[in-house]
Amino acid sequence: MKTYRIIAVALALSLSLSSANLSAQGAMANGEVKKIDEAAGKITLKHGPIKSLDMEEESMTMVFRVKEPAMLKSVKVGDKVQFEAERATAGITITKMQKGK
């Protein structure tokens, strides 16, 4: 009986980690870099929907703060990016960004 409990707990944990990973991947939004302001720690992106922020608009251009200023050094104007953003006291902030495909 104890073995079944261990298997059940392991299976439940595995399923919850898998679903968390899928929702984290789904949180990434796509965008294109339009402007970079390293001094202010901001980036302007033309982007599609940002589901994690309940922003379902097809396409819009916005200025975002970045959590880590070093993120701005890895991209240039015209690059396609994937990013995650969250609402913060200072405004919508990009918490993760990588070059897109």
Stockholm file with secondary structure:
# STOCKHOLM 1.0

chainA/1-101         MKTYRIIAVALALSLSLSSANLSAQGAMANGEVKKIDEAAGKITLKHGPIKSLDMEEESMTMVFRVKEPAMLKSVKVGDKVQFEAERATAGITITKMQKGK
#=GR chainA/1-101 SS CHHHHHHHHHHHHHHHHHHHHHHHHHTCEEEEEEEEETTTTEEEEEECCBGGGTBCCSCEEEEEEESSGGGGGGCCTTCEEEEEEEEETTEEEEEEEEECC
#=GC SS_cons         CHHHHHHHHHHHHHHHHHHHHHHHHHTCEEEEEEEEETTTTEEEEEECCBGGGTBCCSCEEEEEEESSGGGGGGCCTTCEEEEEEEEETTEEEEEEEEECC
//
